Amino acid sequence: MPKKNPLNLNALQLKTLTLLQELARLPDHGRPAPEPGAVIVTNLPQPHGDHFHVGDAVVATRDATGLANLAAWLALERKGLIKSSFPVAVVLTPDGLAYDTGLAGTLLHRAHHH
């Protein structure tokens, strides 16, 4: 069984990568990058108040501090998961897109309609 978090990302790095992965899936934020299999993410949300919206999900602002944290971006870049253009854009590498943070269900709160 593959190891959870094989790159030993800390909590801030895991949360930041989770949010970038979700933003990469959204047409207002993600588009194919020049590198094969990579996605560039721009138009990063500016959290205000206690939450903000990422597509159809609501994210607590406290879980998004890494979006504006240079150290978190540099750590993700060192581990080969992103290429940083802090603070305006990021390229998620194929490894970054595929990395299972295990946090999407925890960070991204979606309404459950029945």
ROGU-390659 format. One record per residue: x, y, z of N, C-alpha, C, O in turn; residue number from 0; residue in one letter. Coordinates in Angstrom, 3 decimals, padded with zeros to 6 digits. Layout:
! residues N
{n.c1->X; n.c2->Y; n.c3->Z; ca.c1->X; ca.c2->Y; ca.c3->Z; c.c1->X; c.c2->Y; c.c3->Z; o.c1->X; o.c2->Y; o.c3->Z; resi->NUM; resn->A}
...
//
This chain:
! residues 114
{n.c1->000.851; n.c2->-001.181; n.c3->000.000; ca.c1->000.000; ca.c2->000.000; ca.c3->000.000; c.c1->000.896; c.c2->001.244; c.c3->000.000; o.c1->001.845; o.c2->001.321; o.c3->000.780; resi->0; resn->M}
{n.c1->000.598; n.c2->002.225; n.c3->-000.877; ca.c1->001.461; ca.c2->003.411; ca.c3->-000.915; c.c1->001.375; c.c2->004.204; c.c3->000.387; o.c1->000.331; o.c2->004.271; o.c3->001.036; resi->1; resn->P}
{n.c1->002.497; n.c2->004.795; n.c3->000.736; ca.c1->002.573; ca.c2->005.597; ca.c3->001.955; c.c1->001.749; c.c2->006.868; c.c3->001.782; o.c1->001.815; o.c2->007.525; o.c3->000.743; resi->2; resn->K}
{n.c1->000.976; n.c2->007.206; n.c3->002.805; ca.c1->000.265; ca.c2->008.483; ca.c3->002.802; c.c1->001.290; c.c2->009.591; c.c3->002.983; o.c1->002.168; o.c2->009.495; o.c3->003.841; resi->3; resn->K}
{n.c1->001.183; n.c2->010.638; n.c3->002.179; ca.c1->002.065; ca.c2->011.793; ca.c3->002.287; c.c1->003.545; c.c2->011.409; c.c3->002.161; o.c1->004.339; o.c2->011.698; o.c3->003.057; resi->4; resn->N}
{n.c1->003.916; n.c2->010.757; n.c3->001.051; ca.c1->005.304; ca.c2->010.286; ca.c3->000.903; c.c1->006.355; c.c2->011.400; c.c3->000.926; o.c1->007.519; o.c2->011.131; o.c3->001.224; resi->5; resn->P}
{n.c1->005.974; n.c2->012.643; n.c3->000.618; ca.c1->006.939; ca.c2->013.745; ca.c3->000.641; c.c1->006.975; c.c2->014.457; c.c3->001.993; o.c1->007.666; o.c2->015.463; o.c3->002.156; resi->6; resn->L}
{n.c1->006.224; n.c2->013.925; n.c3->002.959; ca.c1->006.200; ca.c2->014.489; ca.c3->004.318; c.c1->005.871; c.c2->015.977; c.c3->004.325; o.c1->006.528; o.c2->016.764; o.c3->005.007; resi->7; resn->N}
{n.c1->004.848; n.c2->016.357; n.c3->003.563; ca.c1->004.400; ca.c2->017.737; ca.c3->003.570; c.c1->003.804; c.c2->018.059; c.c3->004.936; o.c1->003.149; o.c2->017.215; o.c3->005.549; resi->8; resn->L}
{n.c1->004.032; n.c2->019.284; n.c3->005.409; ca.c1->003.421; ca.c2->019.669; ca.c3->006.680; c.c1->001.964; c.c2->020.082; c.c3->006.427; o.c1->001.514; o.c2->020.126; o.c3->005.283; resi->9; resn->N}
{n.c1->001.244; n.c2->020.381; n.c3->007.497; ca.c1->-000.187; ca.c2->020.680; ca.c3->007.382; c.c1->-000.447; c.c2->021.866; c.c3->006.454; o.c1->-001.362; o.c2->021.816; o.c3->005.633; resi->10; resn->A}
{n.c1->000.345; n.c2->022.929; n.c3->006.575; ca.c1->000.154; ca.c2->024.108; ca.c3->005.733; c.c1->000.397; c.c2->023.767; c.c3->004.261; o.c1->-000.359; o.c2->024.204; o.c3->003.394; resi->11; resn->L}
{n.c1->001.429; n.c2->023.004; n.c3->003.978; ca.c1->001.742; ca.c2->022.612; ca.c3->002.601; c.c1->000.637; c.c2->021.724; c.c3->002.035; o.c1->000.249; o.c2->021.891; o.c3->000.879; resi->12; resn->Q}
{n.c1->000.128; n.c2->020.789; n.c3->002.823; ca.c1->-000.955; ca.c2->019.915; ca.c3->002.364; c.c1->-002.214; c.c2->020.715; c.c3->002.049; o.c1->-002.851; o.c2->020.487; o.c3->001.021; resi->13; resn->L}
{n.c1->-002.575; n.c2->021.642; n.c3->002.919; ca.c1->-003.766; ca.c2->022.462; ca.c3->002.682; c.c1->-003.591; c.c2->023.315; c.c3->001.434; o.c1->-004.507; o.c2->023.426; o.c3->000.619; resi->14; resn->K}
{n.c1->-002.421; n.c2->023.913; n.c3->001.285; ca.c1->-002.161; ca.c2->024.778; ca.c3->000.140; c.c1->-002.233; c.c2->023.981; c.c3->-001.156; o.c1->-002.854; o.c2->024.426; o.c3->-002.121; resi->15; resn->T}
{n.c1->-001.612; n.c2->022.820; n.c3->-001.189; ca.c1->-001.636; ca.c2->021.988; ca.c3->-002.394; c.c1->-003.061; c.c2->021.538; c.c3->-002.704; o.c1->-003.455; o.c2->021.524; o.c3->-003.871; resi->16; resn->L}
{n.c1->-003.831; n.c2->021.177; n.c3->-001.705; ca.c1->-005.221; ca.c2->020.762; ca.c3->-001.911; c.c1->-006.014; c.c2->021.866; c.c3->-002.594; o.c1->-006.752; o.c2->021.611; o.c3->-003.545; resi->17; resn->T}
{n.c1->-005.859; n.c2->023.096; n.c3->-002.107; ca.c1->-006.597; ca.c2->024.218; ca.c3->-002.691; c.c1->-006.118; c.c2->024.510; c.c3->-004.111; o.c1->-006.933; o.c2->024.795; o.c3->-004.989; resi->18; resn->L}
{n.c1->-004.819; n.c2->024.444; n.c3->-004.347; ca.c1->-004.306; ca.c2->024.673; ca.c3->-005.702; c.c1->-004.806; c.c2->023.602; c.c3->-006.666; o.c1->-005.124; o.c2->023.906; o.c3->-007.816; resi->19; resn->L}
{n.c1->-004.880; n.c2->022.348; n.c3->-006.207; ca.c1->-005.404; ca.c2->021.272; ca.c3->-007.057; c.c1->-006.854; c.c2->021.551; c.c3->-007.437; o.c1->-007.247; o.c2->021.363; o.c3->-008.588; resi->20; resn->Q}
{n.c1->-007.639; n.c2->021.995; n.c3->-006.475; ca.c1->-009.045; ca.c2->022.290; ca.c3->-006.755; c.c1->-009.168; c.c2->023.477; c.c3->-007.709; o.c1->-009.967; o.c2->023.435; o.c3->-008.645; resi->21; resn->E}
{n.c1->-008.391; n.c2->024.528; n.c3->-007.484; ca.c1->-008.416; ca.c2->025.687; ca.c3->-008.375; c.c1->-008.014; c.c2->025.299; c.c3->-009.799; o.c1->-008.538; o.c2->025.851; o.c3->-010.767; resi->22; resn->L}
{n.c1->-007.090; n.c2->024.356; n.c3->-009.925; ca.c1->-006.622; ca.c2->023.913; ca.c3->-011.246; c.c1->-007.750; c.c2->023.296; c.c3->-012.071; o.c1->-007.695; o.c2->023.308; o.c3->-013.301; resi->23; resn->A}
{n.c1->-008.764; n.c2->022.761; n.c3->-011.406; ca.c1->-009.884; ca.c2->022.113; ca.c3->-012.101; c.c1->-010.934; c.c2->023.105; c.c3->-012.593; o.c1->-011.819; o.c2->022.741; o.c3->-013.368; resi->24; resn->R}
{n.c1->-010.841; n.c2->024.352; n.c3->-012.146; ca.c1->-011.885; ca.c2->025.332; ca.c3->-012.433; c.c1->-011.507; c.c2->026.229; c.c3->-013.606; o.c1->-010.383; o.c2->026.729; o.c3->-013.667; resi->25; resn->L}
{n.c1->-012.443; n.c2->026.439; n.c3->-014.546; ca.c1->-012.112; ca.c2->027.232; ca.c3->-015.737; c.c1->-011.719; c.c2->028.676; c.c3->-015.435; o.c1->-010.975; o.c2->029.272; o.c3->-016.215; resi->26; resn->P}
{n.c1->-012.186; n.c2->029.258; n.c3->-014.339; ca.c1->-011.809; ca.c2->030.635; ca.c3->-014.004; c.c1->-010.397; c.c2->030.741; c.c3->-013.437; o.c1->-009.871; o.c2->031.844; o.c3->-013.287; resi->27; resn->D}
{n.c1->-009.784; n.c2->029.609; n.c3->-013.121; ca.c1->-008.479; ca.c2->029.630; ca.c3->-012.456; c.c1->-007.410; c.c2->028.798; c.c3->-013.166; o.c1->-006.255; o.c2->029.217; o.c3->-013.236; resi->28; resn->H}
{n.c1->-007.774; n.c2->027.633; n.c3->-013.690; ca.c1->-006.782; ca.c2->026.723; ca.c3->-014.261; c.c1->-006.852; c.c2->026.643; c.c3->-015.772; o.c1->-007.929; o.c2->026.704; o.c3->-016.365; resi->29; resn->G}
{n.c1->-005.681; n.c2->026.504; n.c3->-016.387; ca.c1->-005.608; ca.c2->026.267; ca.c3->-017.831; c.c1->-004.325; c.c2->025.477; c.c3->-018.100; o.c1->-003.389; o.c2->025.524; o.c3->-017.302; resi->30; resn->R}
{n.c1->-004.282; n.c2->024.759; n.c3->-019.212; ca.c1->-003.072; ca.c2->023.975; ca.c3->-019.490; c.c1->-001.824; c.c2->024.852; c.c3->-019.539; o.c1->-001.838; o.c2->025.948; o.c3->-020.100; resi->31; resn->P}
{n.c1->-000.765; n.c2->024.356; n.c3->-018.950; ca.c1->000.527; ca.c2->025.044; ca.c3->-018.975; c.c1->001.323; c.c2->024.545; c.c3->-020.177; o.c1->000.987; o.c2->023.513; o.c3->-020.758; resi->32; resn->A}
{n.c1->002.384; n.c2->025.276; n.c3->-020.556; ca.c1->003.207; ca.c2->024.813; ca.c3->-021.676; c.c1->003.812; c.c2->023.419; c.c3->-021.442; o.c1->003.987; o.c2->022.654; o.c3->-022.391; resi->33; resn->P}
{n.c1->004.129; n.c2->023.093; n.c3->-020.195; ca.c1->004.714; ca.c2->021.784; ca.c3->-019.896; c.c1->003.629; c.c2->020.713; c.c3->-019.996; o.c1->002.542; o.c2->020.896; o.c3->-019.447; resi->34; resn->E}
{n.c1->003.895; n.c2->019.605; n.c3->-020.681; ca.c1->002.892; ca.c2->018.543; ca.c3->-020.820; c.c1->002.400; c.c2->018.050; c.c3->-019.454; o.c1->003.191; o.c2->017.751; o.c3->-018.560; resi->35; resn->P}
{n.c1->001.076; n.c2->017.975; n.c3->-019.321; ca.c1->000.473; ca.c2->017.445; ca.c3->-018.103; c.c1->000.401; c.c2->018.428; c.c3->-016.944; o.c1->-000.117; o.c2->018.086; o.c3->-015.881; resi->36; resn->G}
{n.c1->000.912; n.c2->019.640; n.c3->-017.128; ca.c1->000.904; ca.c2->020.634; ca.c3->-016.054; c.c1->-000.251; c.c2->021.615; c.c3->-016.267; o.c1->-000.757; o.c2->021.769; o.c3->-017.379; resi->37; resn->A}
{n.c1->-000.653; n.c2->022.272; n.c3->-015.180; ca.c1->-001.743; ca.c2->023.248; ca.c3->-015.231; c.c1->-001.280; c.c2->024.524; c.c3->-014.540; o.c1->-000.730; o.c2->024.487; o.c3->-013.439; resi->38; resn->V}
{n.c1->-001.514; n.c2->025.660; n.c3->-015.208; ca.c1->-001.199; ca.c2->026.943; ca.c3->-014.578; c.c1->-002.455; c.c2->027.449; c.c3->-013.871; o.c1->-003.555; o.c2->027.410; o.c3->-014.422; resi->39; resn->I}
{n.c1->-002.266; n.c2->027.918; n.c3->-012.653; ca.c1->-003.376; ca.c2->028.454; ca.c3->-011.861; c.c1->-003.125; c.c2->029.949; c.c3->-011.650; o.c1->-002.084; o.c2->030.353; o.c3->-011.131; resi->40; resn->V}
{n.c1->-004.093; n.c2->030.749; n.c3->-012.062; ca.c1->-004.027; ca.c2->032.199; ca.c3->-011.891; c.c1->-005.333; c.c2->032.656; c.c3->-011.244; o.c1->-006.190; o.c2->031.839; o.c3->-010.906; resi->41; resn->T}
{n.c1->-005.472; n.c2->033.968; n.c3->-011.076; ca.c1->-006.701; ca.c2->034.503; ca.c3->-010.507; c.c1->-006.973; c.c2->033.863; c.c3->-009.146; o.c1->-008.096; o.c2->033.447; o.c3->-008.857; resi->42; resn->N}
{n.c1->-005.934; n.c2->033.788; n.c3->-008.316; ca.c1->-006.088; ca.c2->033.163; ca.c3->-007.003; c.c1->-007.088; c.c2->033.948; c.c3->-006.170; o.c1->-007.067; o.c2->035.178; o.c3->-006.176; resi->43; resn->L}
{n.c1->-007.968; n.c2->033.245; n.c3->-005.449; ca.c1->-008.958; ca.c2->033.951; ca.c3->-004.633; c.c1->-008.279; c.c2->034.683; c.c3->-003.481; o.c1->-007.279; o.c2->034.220; o.c3->-002.933; resi->44; resn->P}
{n.c1->-008.834; n.c2->035.817; n.c3->-003.132; ca.c1->-008.347; ca.c2->036.573; ca.c3->-001.982; c.c1->-009.340; c.c2->036.355; c.c3->-000.846; o.c1->-010.393; o.c2->036.991; o.c3->-000.809; resi->45; resn->Q}
{n.c1->-009.010; n.c2->035.459; n.c3->000.079; ca.c1->-009.948; ca.c2->035.201; ca.c3->001.168; c.c1->-010.215; c.c2->036.471; c.c3->001.972; o.c1->-009.312; o.c2->037.271; o.c3->002.216; resi->46; resn->P}
{n.c1->-011.455; n.c2->036.637; n.c3->002.372; ca.c1->-011.830; ca.c2->037.744; ca.c3->003.240; c.c1->-012.934; c.c2->037.233; c.c3->004.154; o.c1->-013.697; o.c2->036.344; o.c3->003.775; resi->47; resn->H}
{n.c1->-013.018; n.c2->037.784; n.c3->005.341; ca.c1->-013.976; ca.c2->037.241; ca.c3->006.295; c.c1->-013.531; c.c2->035.859; c.c3->006.737; o.c1->-012.334; o.c2->035.575; o.c3->006.782; resi->48; resn->G}
{n.c1->-014.489; n.c2->034.995; n.c3->007.066; ca.c1->-014.116; ca.c2->033.680; ca.c3->007.595; c.c1->-014.181; c.c2->032.565; c.c3->006.568; o.c1->-013.867; o.c2->031.419; o.c3->006.888; resi->49; resn->D}
{n.c1->-014.589; n.c2->032.878; n.c3->005.315; ca.c1->-014.655; ca.c2->031.843; ca.c3->004.279; c.c1->-014.583; c.c2->032.485; c.c3->002.901; o.c1->-014.715; o.c2->033.699; o.c3->002.745; resi->50; resn->H}
{n.c1->-014.370; n.c2->031.628; n.c3->001.905; ca.c1->-014.430; ca.c2->032.073; ca.c3->000.519; c.c1->-014.859; c.c2->030.888; c.c3->-000.323; o.c1->-014.913; o.c2->029.758; o.c3->000.162; resi->51; resn->F}
{n.c1->-015.164; n.c2->031.149; n.c3->-001.585; ca.c1->-015.692; ca.c2->030.108; ca.c3->-002.463; c.c1->-014.639; c.c2->029.658; c.c3->-003.473; o.c1->-013.917; o.c2->030.467; o.c3->-004.055; resi->52; resn->H}
{n.c1->-014.580; n.c2->028.356; n.c3->-003.658; ca.c1->-013.729; ca.c2->027.739; ca.c3->-004.672; c.c1->-014.667; c.c2->026.841; c.c3->-005.476; o.c1->-014.981; o.c2->025.725; o.c3->-005.064; resi->53; resn->V}
{n.c1->-015.105; n.c2->027.342; n.c3->-006.622; ca.c1->-016.098; ca.c2->026.598; ca.c3->-007.388; c.c1->-017.368; c.c2->026.467; c.c3->-006.565; o.c1->-017.902; o.c2->027.458; o.c3->-006.066; resi->54; resn->G}
{n.c1->-017.854; n.c2->025.226; n.c3->-006.425; ca.c1->-019.080; ca.c2->025.003; ca.c3->-005.654; c.c1->-018.788; c.c2->024.696; c.c3->-004.187; o.c1->-019.689; o.c2->024.309; o.c3->-003.443; resi->55; resn->D}
{n.c1->-017.547; n.c2->024.865; n.c3->-003.771; ca.c1->-017.162; ca.c2->024.558; ca.c3->-002.390; c.c1->-016.909; c.c2->025.841; c.c3->-001.606; o.c1->-016.569; o.c2->026.884; o.c3->-002.164; resi->56; resn->A}
{n.c1->-017.086; n.c2->025.728; n.c3->-000.307; ca.c1->-016.760; ca.c2->026.813; ca.c3->000.609; c.c1->-015.539; c.c2->026.379; c.c3->001.403; o.c1->-015.466; o.c2->025.243; o.c3->001.872; resi->57; resn->V}
{n.c1->-014.578; n.c2->027.286; n.c3->001.553; ca.c1->-013.332; ca.c2->026.986; ca.c3->002.267; c.c1->-013.189; c.c2->027.992; c.c3->003.404; o.c1->-013.406; o.c2->029.189; o.c3->003.215; resi->58; resn->V}
{n.c1->-012.823; n.c2->027.501; n.c3->004.583; ca.c1->-012.565; ca.c2->028.387; ca.c3->005.714; c.c1->-011.276; c.c2->029.155; c.c3->005.441; o.c1->-010.275; o.c2->028.571; o.c3->005.026; resi->59; resn->A}
{n.c1->-011.305; n.c2->030.467; n.c3->005.676; ca.c1->-010.129; ca.c2->031.301; ca.c3->005.445; c.c1->-008.918; c.c2->030.764; c.c3->006.204; o.c1->-007.797; o.c2->030.826; o.c3->005.699; resi->60; resn->T}
{n.c1->-009.129; n.c2->030.241; n.c3->007.406; ca.c1->-008.011; ca.c2->029.724; ca.c3->008.213; c.c1->-007.299; c.c2->028.554; c.c3->007.521; o.c1->-006.141; o.c2->028.267; o.c3->007.825; resi->61; resn->R}
{n.c1->-007.991; n.c2->027.878; n.c3->006.589; ca.c1->-007.380; ca.c2->026.757; ca.c3->005.873; c.c1->-006.660; c.c2->027.202; c.c3->004.607; o.c1->-006.081; o.c2->026.376; o.c3->003.903; resi->62; resn->D}
{n.c1->-006.691; n.c2->028.501; n.c3->004.310; ca.c1->-006.130; ca.c2->028.987; ca.c3->003.050; c.c1->-004.953; c.c2->029.930; c.c3->003.240; o.c1->-004.560; o.c2->030.607; o.c3->002.290; resi->63; resn->A}
{n.c1->-004.383; n.c2->029.996; n.c3->004.424; ca.c1->-003.295; ca.c2->030.948; ca.c3->004.660; c.c1->-002.095; c.c2->030.669; c.c3->003.761; o.c1->-001.329; o.c2->031.583; o.c3->003.458; resi->64; resn->T}
{n.c1->-001.922; n.c2->029.430; n.c3->003.333; ca.c1->-000.795; ca.c2->029.076; ca.c3->002.474; c.c1->-000.848; c.c2->029.698; c.c3->001.090; o.c1->000.182; o.c2->029.805; o.c3->000.424; resi->65; resn->G}
{n.c1->-002.039; n.c2->030.115; n.c3->000.642; ca.c1->-002.139; ca.c2->030.736; ca.c3->-000.680; c.c1->-001.364; c.c2->032.046; c.c3->-000.734; o.c1->-000.975; o.c2->032.496; o.c3->-001.811; resi->66; resn->L}
{n.c1->-001.140; n.c2->032.656; n.c3->000.422; ca.c1->-000.394; ca.c2->033.918; ca.c3->000.479; c.c1->000.900; c.c2->033.771; c.c3->001.275; o.c1->001.438; o.c2->034.755; o.c3->001.782; resi->67; resn->A}
{n.c1->001.400; n.c2->032.530; n.c3->001.384; ca.c1->002.577; ca.c2->032.254; ca.c3->002.207; c.c1->003.729; c.c2->031.797; c.c3->001.307; o.c1->003.726; o.c2->030.681; o.c3->000.788; resi->68; resn->N}
{n.c1->004.710; n.c2->032.682; n.c3->001.135; ca.c1->005.839; ca.c2->032.378; ca.c3->000.252; c.c1->006.565; c.c2->031.104; c.c3->000.685; o.c1->006.956; o.c2->030.306; o.c3->-000.167; resi->69; resn->L}
{n.c1->006.751; n.c2->030.899; n.c3->001.972; ca.c1->007.475; ca.c2->029.710; ca.c3->002.445; c.c1->006.765; c.c2->028.421; c.c3->002.033; o.c1->007.416; o.c2->027.445; o.c3->001.660; resi->70; resn->A}
{n.c1->005.439; n.c2->028.415; n.c3->002.099; ca.c1->004.683; ca.c2->027.221; ca.c3->001.689; c.c1->004.891; c.c2->026.956; c.c3->000.202; o.c1->005.089; o.c2->025.810; o.c3->-000.203; resi->71; resn->A}
{n.c1->004.847; n.c2->028.017; n.c3->-000.619; ca.c1->005.050; ca.c2->027.860; ca.c3->-002.060; c.c1->006.460; c.c2->027.356; c.c3->-002.352; o.c1->006.645; o.c2->026.478; o.c3->-003.194; resi->72; resn->W}
{n.c1->007.442; n.c2->027.903; n.c3->-001.666; ca.c1->008.830; ca.c2->027.477; ca.c3->-001.903; c.c1->009.036; c.c2->026.020; c.c3->-001.520; o.c1->009.763; o.c2->025.299; o.c3->-002.202; resi->73; resn->L}
{n.c1->008.410; n.c2->025.580; n.c3->-000.445; ca.c1->008.531; ca.c2->024.181; ca.c3->-000.033; c.c1->007.897; c.c2->023.262; c.c3->-001.077; o.c1->008.469; o.c2->022.229; o.c3->-001.425; resi->74; resn->A}
{n.c1->006.717; n.c2->023.634; n.c3->-001.577; ca.c1->006.063; ca.c2->022.819; ca.c3->-002.604; c.c1->006.887; c.c2->022.799; c.c3->-003.887; o.c1->006.927; o.c2->021.791; o.c3->-004.594; resi->75; resn->L}
{n.c1->007.544; n.c2->023.918; n.c3->-004.183; ca.c1->008.395; ca.c2->023.978; ca.c3->-005.372; c.c1->009.631; c.c2->023.094; c.c3->-005.197; o.c1->010.010; o.c2->022.371; o.c3->-006.118; resi->76; resn->E}
{n.c1->010.257; n.c2->023.148; n.c3->-004.027; ca.c1->011.436; ca.c2->022.304; ca.c3->-003.755; c.c1->011.104; c.c2->020.824; c.c3->-003.913; o.c1->011.954; o.c2->020.036; o.c3->-004.326; resi->77; resn->R}
{n.c1->009.879; n.c2->020.449; n.c3->-003.587; ca.c1->009.478; ca.c2->019.047; ca.c3->-003.655; c.c1->008.965; c.c2->018.657; c.c3->-005.034; o.c1->008.521; o.c2->017.526; o.c3->-005.237; resi->78; resn->K}
{n.c1->009.024; n.c2->019.598; n.c3->-005.993; ca.c1->008.672; ca.c2->019.284; ca.c3->-007.379; c.c1->007.181; c.c2->019.272; c.c3->-007.670; o.c1->006.766; o.c2->018.748; o.c3->-008.704; resi->79; resn->G}
{n.c1->006.361; n.c2->019.836; n.c3->-006.782; ca.c1->004.918; ca.c2->019.780; ca.c3->-006.958; c.c1->004.368; c.c2->021.001; c.c3->-007.694; o.c1->003.318; o.c2->020.928; o.c3->-008.332; resi->80; resn->L}
{n.c1->005.082; n.c2->022.121; n.c3->-007.599; ca.c1->004.660; ca.c2->023.339; ca.c3->-008.283; c.c1->005.878; c.c2->024.067; c.c3->-008.836; o.c1->007.020; o.c2->023.779; o.c3->-008.477; resi->81; resn->I}
{n.c1->005.596; n.c2->025.025; n.c3->-009.725; ca.c1->006.577; ca.c2->026.031; ca.c3->-010.126; c.c1->005.939; c.c2->027.361; c.c3->-009.761; o.c1->004.873; o.c2->027.710; o.c3->-010.269; resi->82; resn->K}
{n.c1->006.590; n.c2->028.093; n.c3->-008.884; ca.c1->006.008; ca.c2->029.276; ca.c3->-008.282; c.c1->006.256; c.c2->030.543; c.c3->-009.088; o.c1->007.356; o.c2->030.784; o.c3->-009.585; resi->83; resn->S}
{n.c1->005.207; n.c2->031.341; n.c3->-009.203; ca.c1->005.305; ca.c2->032.735; ca.c3->-009.627; c.c1->004.591; c.c2->033.552; c.c3->-008.548; o.c1->003.699; o.c2->034.353; o.c3->-008.827; resi->84; resn->S}
{n.c1->005.015; n.c2->033.318; n.c3->-007.318; ca.c1->004.381; ca.c2->033.928; ca.c3->-006.141; c.c1->004.330; c.c2->035.428; c.c3->-006.300; o.c1->005.312; o.c2->036.016; o.c3->-006.752; resi->85; resn->F}
{n.c1->003.243; n.c2->036.073; n.c3->-005.953; ca.c1->001.972; ca.c2->035.544; ca.c3->-005.449; c.c1->000.870; c.c2->035.488; c.c3->-006.499; o.c1->-000.300; o.c2->035.333; o.c3->-006.150; resi->86; resn->P}
{n.c1->001.221; n.c2->035.610; n.c3->-007.785; ca.c1->000.174; ca.c2->035.760; ca.c3->-008.804; c.c1->-000.232; c.c2->034.477; c.c3->-009.523; o.c1->-001.366; o.c2->034.366; o.c3->-009.990; resi->87; resn->V}
{n.c1->000.667; n.c2->033.518; n.c3->-009.618; ca.c1->000.348; ca.c2->032.311; ca.c3->-010.374; c.c1->001.218; c.c2->031.156; c.c3->-009.910; o.c1->002.255; o.c2->031.341; o.c3->-009.275; resi->88; resn->A}
{n.c1->000.766; n.c2->029.973; n.c3->-010.244; ca.c1->001.518; ca.c2->028.770; ca.c3->-009.916; c.c1->001.257; c.c2->027.743; c.c3->-011.010; o.c1->000.143; o.c2->027.643; o.c3->-011.524; resi->89; resn->V}
{n.c1->002.279; n.c2->026.989; n.c3->-011.359; ca.c1->002.109; ca.c2->025.861; ca.c3->-012.272; c.c1->002.146; c.c2->024.600; c.c3->-011.424; o.c1->003.137; o.c2->024.321; o.c3->-010.751; resi->90; resn->V}
{n.c1->001.059; n.c2->023.843; n.c3->-011.463; ca.c1->001.059; ca.c2->022.548; ca.c3->-010.802; c.c1->001.670; c.c2->021.547; c.c3->-011.768; o.c1->001.205; o.c2->021.405; o.c3->-012.899; resi->91; resn->L}
{n.c1->002.694; n.c2->020.866; n.c3->-011.331; ca.c1->003.336; ca.c2->019.846; ca.c3->-012.151; c.c1->002.430; c.c2->018.610; c.c3->-012.167; o.c1->001.513; o.c2->018.506; o.c3->-011.352; resi->92; resn->T}
{n.c1->002.683; n.c2->017.673; n.c3->-013.090; ca.c1->001.895; ca.c2->016.440; ca.c3->-013.056; c.c1->001.957; c.c2->015.759; c.c3->-011.675; o.c1->000.954; o.c2->015.221; o.c3->-011.206; resi->93; resn->P}
{n.c1->003.128; n.c2->015.784; n.c3->-011.030; ca.c1->003.234; ca.c2->015.202; ca.c3->-009.684; c.c1->002.379; c.c2->015.968; c.c3->-008.687; o.c1->001.760; o.c2->015.371; o.c3->-007.806; resi->94; resn->D}
{n.c1->002.345; n.c2->017.294; n.c3->-008.823; ca.c1->001.533; ca.c2->018.111; ca.c3->-007.927; c.c1->000.048; c.c2->017.861; c.c3->-008.108; o.c1->-000.712; o.c2->017.834; o.c3->-007.140; resi->95; resn->G}
{n.c1->-000.362; n.c2->017.679; n.c3->-009.359; ca.c1->-001.771; ca.c2->017.398; ca.c3->-009.633; c.c1->-002.175; c.c2->016.023; c.c3->-009.102; o.c1->-003.306; o.c2->015.835; o.c3->-008.655; resi->96; resn->L}
{n.c1->-001.263; n.c2->015.077; n.c3->-009.150; ca.c1->-001.579; ca.c2->013.700; ca.c3->-008.768; c.c1->-001.397; c.c2->013.413; c.c3->-007.278; o.c1->-001.862; o.c2->012.385; o.c3->-006.788; resi->97; resn->A}
{n.c1->-000.724; n.c2->014.311; n.c3->-006.554; ca.c1->-000.403; ca.c2->014.049; ca.c3->-005.147; c.c1->-001.684; c.c2->013.977; c.c3->-004.324; o.c1->-002.488; o.c2->014.909; o.c3->-004.334; resi->98; resn->Y}
{n.c1->-001.870; n.c2->012.880; n.c3->-003.620; ca.c1->-003.060; ca.c2->012.692; ca.c3->-002.792; c.c1->-002.824; c.c2->013.300; c.c3->-001.416; o.c1->-002.127; o.c2->012.723; o.c3->-000.582; resi->99; resn->D}
{n.c1->-003.409; n.c2->014.468; n.c3->-001.188; ca.c1->-003.240; ca.c2->015.127; ca.c3->000.104; c.c1->-004.156; c.c2->014.534; c.c3->001.167; o.c1->-003.893; o.c2->014.663; o.c3->002.363; resi->100; resn->T}
{n.c1->-005.222; n.c2->013.890; n.c3->000.734; ca.c1->-006.176; ca.c2->013.319; ca.c3->001.670; c.c1->-007.054; c.c2->014.360; c.c3->002.349; o.c1->-007.802; o.c2->014.029; o.c3->003.269; resi->101; resn->G}
{n.c1->-006.975; n.c2->015.624; n.c3->001.907; ca.c1->-007.695; ca.c2->016.693; ca.c3->002.608; c.c1->-008.877; c.c2->017.284; c.c3->001.849; o.c1->-009.611; o.c2->018.095; o.c3->002.414; resi->102; resn->L}
{n.c1->-009.088; n.c2->016.908; n.c3->000.593; ca.c1->-010.151; ca.c2->017.552; ca.c3->-000.189; c.c1->-011.498; c.c2->017.473; c.c3->000.522; o.c1->-012.231; o.c2->018.461; o.c3->000.567; resi->103; resn->A}
{n.c1->-011.827; n.c2->016.329; n.c3->001.070; ca.c1->-013.111; ca.c2->016.170; ca.c3->001.753; c.c1->-013.208; c.c2->016.960; c.c3->003.041; o.c1->-014.310; o.c2->017.258; o.c3->003.502; resi->104; resn->G}
{n.c1->-012.082; n.c2->017.301; n.c3->003.626; ca.c1->-012.059; ca.c2->018.051; ca.c3->004.880; c.c1->-012.077; c.c2->019.553; c.c3->004.648; o.c1->-012.766; o.c2->020.283; o.c3->005.361; resi->105; resn->T}
{n.c1->-011.327; n.c2->020.020; n.c3->003.657; ca.c1->-011.196; ca.c2->021.463; ca.c3->003.422; c.c1->-012.317; c.c2->022.047; c.c3->002.576; o.c1->-012.749; o.c2->023.178; o.c3->002.796; resi->106; resn->L}
{n.c1->-012.781; n.c2->021.271; n.c3->001.613; ca.c1->-013.749; ca.c2->021.769; ca.c3->000.646; c.c1->-015.151; c.c2->021.369; c.c3->001.083; o.c1->-015.552; o.c2->020.216; o.c3->000.923; resi->107; resn->L}
{n.c1->-015.887; n.c2->022.315; n.c3->001.630; ca.c1->-017.221; ca.c2->022.045; ca.c3->002.154; c.c1->-018.238; c.c2->022.297; c.c3->001.053; o.c1->-018.366; o.c2->023.408; o.c3->000.540; resi->108; resn->H}
{n.c1->-018.962; n.c2->021.234; n.c3->000.700; ca.c1->-019.946; ca.c2->021.340; ca.c3->-000.358; c.c1->-021.334; c.c2->021.097; c.c3->000.220; o.c1->-021.511; o.c2->020.273; o.c3->001.117; resi->109; resn->R}
{n.c1->-022.318; n.c2->021.827; n.c3->-000.309; ca.c1->-023.698; ca.c2->021.607; ca.c3->000.106; c.c1->-024.157; c.c2->020.252; c.c3->-000.426; o.c1->-023.852; o.c2->019.879; o.c3->-001.559; resi->110; resn->A}
{n.c1->-024.867; n.c2->019.553; n.c3->000.377; ca.c1->-025.412; ca.c2->018.248; ca.c3->-000.048; c.c1->-026.895; c.c2->018.407; c.c3->-000.322; o.c1->-027.701; o.c2->018.537; o.c3->000.599; resi->111; resn->H}
{n.c1->-027.241; n.c2->018.397; n.c3->-001.595; ca.c1->-028.648; ca.c2->018.546; ca.c3->-001.988; c.c1->-029.252; c.c2->017.170; c.c3->-002.160; o.c1->-028.624; o.c2->016.265; o.c3->-002.709; resi->112; resn->H}
{n.c1->-030.476; n.c2->017.023; n.c3->-001.687; ca.c1->-031.155; ca.c2->015.727; ca.c3->-001.817; c.c1->-032.408; c.c2->015.882; c.c3->-002.655; o.c1->-033.123; o.c2->014.907; o.c3->-002.883; resi->113; resn->H}
//
